[in-house]
Amino acid sequence: MTAIEQTDAVRPRGTRLPRRARRNQLLGAAQEVFVAQGYHAAAMDDIAERAGVSKPVLYQHFPGKLDLYLALLDQHCEALIQSVRHALASTTDNKQRVRATMDAYFAYVEDDGGAFRLVFESDLTNEPAVRERVDKVTNECAEAICDVIAEDTGLSRAESMLLASGLGGLAQVVARSWLHSDRSVPRDQAVQLLTSLAWRGIAGFPLHGTDQQH
């Protein structure tokens, strides 16, 4: 069960939970409040009320609002990194790899919990600890894509990283734009359009050691 699912129904005050389950419940409540209100407008009172606990219980698990926010960022940044790595490892067909990677970003932004807003649309990016985590997810996703490009094309690490950053940035920005346009284009069609665009570029680099394109 995900953290957000823990708070589908607010638990009555006084319900005792194992520590891990309570932490997940609090994270789920915090996610709902942060997504709806943003970091600055959210209050610990709101989060405690949403979770159905007293503020002392909330502070037993998280010393402050920033600690809660960072815990959510850690969780959801890692989720995207793992999703991109899984997409790249899901096939050896490079065109399908591109499609799977594009779809990983679309699936991430489409998640009902809205966690992507905490990562890519945060109102707290001037906070160094937040900026560090946002940079980490961007860089680690690009590194994963870079590994495949460098291995398959024989381009230098620096060249491969530029291409990987371009592909990751394209996927993230377009997926968010698609969501904000009320998904007027069906997801599968949107992913296919973006895959076609990305593939036309990356396929122009021959496979390493051959004149054959991807």
Secondary structure as UniProt FT lines:
FT   HELIX           4..7
FT   TURN            13..14
FT   HELIX           19..37
FT   TURN            39..41
FT   HELIX           44..51
FT   HELIX           55..61
FT   HELIX           65..89
FT   HELIX           94..110
FT   TURN            112..113
FT   HELIX           115..120
FT   TURN            125..126
FT   HELIX           128..153
FT   HELIX           157..180
FT   TURN            181..183
FT   HELIX           187..202
FT   TURN            203..204
FT   TURN            208..209
//
